[in-house]
Amino acid sequence: LYLQIDRNVEETIQAIRDALSAEKQEDTPDESTIAFSRYLLAHYLLSDVRNTPEALDLIKEVMAFVEVKNDDEFYSDVMTEKAKALVLSGKVAQARNALSLVKCTDKASYLEAVGLVLLYEGKVEQAIEALNNGQNKALQEYVAAVAEDEKRASYQHYYSFLTQLGTL
């Protein structure tokens, strides 16, 4: 599976759906590709809160793959997205529970989810601290990125933190 992600969110969502459709039609579909594609689709769907139920369904499907639980980094990424989706659904306690299962807590996306949970719990100062830490982590990820698409993605994440912190 190769996707060109240099487009708007709606086009990206459609491209991932098309890729998933094609992958499912294979005689022997690659389960890890399907799991990753579903995770990626859930990630992009969460850019619009109205897509949260679909994103949660996709995350549930991803978690059905045994390999996901054996890969700490991917498992952590999936649980982080699950926490974001749960927060957006107003299920803050469940989101906090999902975050407690994250094994790789050194990523900007994890700190973003923690910040959202804290914000929804009314802990504004702690949320600002988590988001500031996430912003710093996103900047580190941007500086460390080598490939152009990695740089673009990490810059967008950094900009997202700026926007969230500016709102607070």
Residue pairs with C-beta under 8 A, 6 or more apart in sequence:
1 19
1 23
1 30
1 33
1 36
1 37
3 12
3 15
3 16
3 19
3 40
4 15
5 12
5 15
5 149
5 153
6 149
6 152
7 15
9 44
9 47
9 48
12 44
13 41
13 44
13 45
16 37
16 40
16 41
16 44
17 41
19 37
20 34
20 37
20 38
20 41
23 29
23 30
23 33
23 34
23 37
24 34
31 65
31 67
32 65
32 67
34 65
35 62
35 65
35 67
35 68
35 74
36 74
38 58
38 59
38 61
38 62
39 58
39 59
39 62
39 74
39 77
39 78
39 81
41 55
41 58
42 54
42 55
42 56
42 58
42 59
42 62
42 81
42 85
43 55
43 81
45 51
45 52
45 54
45 55
45 58
46 52
46 55
46 81
46 84
46 85
46 88
49 88
52 85
52 88
52 89
53 89
55 81
55 85
56 82
56 85
56 86
56 89
59 78
59 81
59 82
59 85
62 68
62 78
63 69
63 78
68 74
68 75
68 78
69 75
72 103
72 104
73 103
73 104
75 101
75 103
76 102
76 103
76 104
76 105
76 107
76 110
77 104
77 107
77 109
79 98
79 99
79 101
79 102
80 98
80 99
80 102
80 107
80 109
80 110
80 113
81 109
82 95
82 98
83 95
83 96
83 98
83 99
83 102
83 113
83 116
83 117
84 95
84 112
84 113
84 116
86 92
86 94
86 95
86 98
87 95
87 113
87 116
87 117
87 120
90 120
92 117
92 120
92 121
95 113
95 116
95 117
95 120
96 117
99 110
99 113
99 114
99 117
102 110
104 110
106 137
107 137
107 141
108 134
108 135
108 137
108 138
108 141
108 154
108 157
108 158
108 161
109 134
109 157
110 134
111 130
111 131
111 133
111 134
111 137
112 130
112 131
112 134
112 157
112 160
112 161
112 164
114 130
114 134
115 127
115 128
115 130
115 131
115 134
115 164
116 127
118 124
118 126
118 127
118 130
119 127
119 168
124 168
127 168
128 165
128 168
131 161
131 164
131 165
131 168
132 165
134 161
135 158
135 161
135 162
135 165
138 154
138 157
138 158
138 160
138 161
139 158
141 154
141 157
141 158
142 151
142 154
142 155
142 157
142 158
145 151
145 153
145 154
